[in-house]
Amino acid sequence: MADCETSAHRFMDLTVPEYAYMFGFLQADGHLSKGAGQRGRLTVEINARDIALLHKFQELTPYYSSITERTRSTNFSAVHTSVIWRLCSLEARTRINALGLPYGRKSQTIAPPPGAFSPRDYVRGIIDADGSVGYTGQGLPFVSLTTASTAIGAFLCSYAEQVTGAKRTLRRNARDGIYNVLYTTENAQRLAADLYYEECLALERKSLAAASLSAWMRPADMRVAPERRRWSDDEDRVLLRLGDHVQAARELGRTEKSCCVRLWRLQTKRLPLPVDQ
């Protein structure tokens, strides 16, 4: 069934919004496994409350696939019910693998697909699978992504900067090596409005959460934080060369406090050193 089509579109044509979203979701939350010979399968397991999304994946896939349910205990709940979508077609798996979903472990190696694709739908798929949308404990709108992939984190930062103007420096968490990318207040509102447009394919609960962000208004007494001055590798090199936060502050035009904290983090390896150190 070469060049198989669904709804007049070639399967996994990533210029089609639904397929771009689906591929982003599969990269983040799907798993390709190989069996003996040409056997293997693609699986996605999500909370049973989100089963409607898997039914949509079935509709978009012109190959046989199944959805099953299982109930088990987890670290977070004594009784957890999930649903699993399974796709075994070799032709379908070959297509998905060629676009950038590797077999086996993938968290650090996935990257945006080669060739043309719909970026905001792809990003929404990644966010729906590995991100969060809603309000912080302080009542501020937020959109966030947790990923181990440098390429995925960098793509989100680049895309979000185009939409919101907000720059983010991508740095792994020192504790577990994971990237945590966060947008709040007006930046979160702009990003959520762009990603979760009317009638787009998405997890319903996240789509509703994204829509709710538009109701937030900055309190009159809440100041707009100035854009933070990011540290560059060249500045880090100056800090390490001088080894003195007071002298570095004068040379770099920064506060002594910021230089002191930054130097301590570099010296204790709580931050990655510049590449030539």
Rosetta blueprint (number, residue, H / E / L):
1 M L
2 A L
3 D L
4 C L
5 E E
6 T E
7 S L
8 A L
9 H E
10 R E
11 F L
12 M L
13 D L
14 L L
15 T L
16 V L
17 P H
18 E H
19 Y H
20 A H
21 Y H
22 M H
23 F H
24 G H
25 F H
26 L H
27 Q H
28 A H
29 D H
30 G E
31 H E
32 L E
33 S E
34 K E
35 G L
36 A L
37 G L
38 Q L
39 R L
40 G E
41 R E
42 L E
43 T E
44 V E
45 E E
46 I E
47 N E
48 A H
49 R H
50 D H
51 I H
52 A H
53 L H
54 L H
55 H H
56 K H
57 F H
58 Q H
59 E H
60 L H
61 T L
62 P L
63 Y L
64 Y L
65 S E
66 S E
67 I E
68 T E
69 E E
70 R E
71 T E
72 R E
73 S L
74 T L
75 N L
76 F L
77 S L
78 A L
79 V L
80 H E
81 T E
82 S E
83 V E
84 I E
85 W E
86 R E
87 L E
88 C L
89 S L
90 L H
91 E H
92 A H
93 R H
94 T H
95 R H
96 I H
97 N H
98 A H
99 L H
100 G L
101 L L
102 P L
103 Y E
104 G L
105 R L
106 K L
107 S L
108 Q L
109 T L
110 I L
111 A L
112 P L
113 P L
114 P L
115 G L
116 A L
117 F L
118 S L
119 P H
120 R H
121 D H
122 Y H
123 V H
124 R H
125 G H
126 I H
127 I H
128 D H
129 A H
130 D H
131 G E
132 S E
133 V E
134 G E
135 Y E
136 T L
137 G L
138 Q L
139 G L
140 L L
141 P E
142 F E
143 V E
144 S E
145 L E
146 T E
147 T E
148 A L
149 S L
150 T H
151 A H
152 I H
153 G H
154 A H
155 F H
156 L H
157 C H
158 S H
159 Y H
160 A H
161 E H
162 Q H
163 V H
164 T H
165 G L
166 A L
167 K L
168 R L
169 T L
170 L L
171 R L
172 R E
173 N L
174 A L
175 R L
176 D L
177 G L
178 I L
179 Y E
180 N E
181 V E
182 L E
183 Y E
184 T E
185 T H
186 E H
187 N H
188 A H
189 Q H
190 R H
191 L H
192 A H
193 A H
194 D H
195 L H
196 Y L
197 Y L
198 E L
199 E L
200 C L
201 L L
202 A L
203 L L
204 E H
205 R H
206 K H
207 S H
208 L H
209 A H
210 A H
211 A H
212 S H
213 L H
214 S H
215 A H
216 W L
217 M L
218 R L
219 P L
220 A L
221 D L
222 M L
223 R L
224 V L
225 A L
226 P L
227 E L
228 R L
229 R L
230 R L
231 W L
232 S L
233 D H
234 D H
235 E H
236 D H
237 R H
238 V H
239 L H
240 L H
241 R H
242 L H
243 G L
244 D L
245 H H
246 V H
247 Q H
248 A H
249 A H
250 R H
251 E H
252 L H
253 G L
254 R L
255 T L
256 E H
257 K H
258 S H
259 C H
260 C H
261 V H
262 R H
263 L H
264 W H
265 R H
266 L H
267 Q H
268 T L
269 K L
270 R L
271 L L
272 P L
273 L L
274 P L
275 V L
276 D L
277 Q L
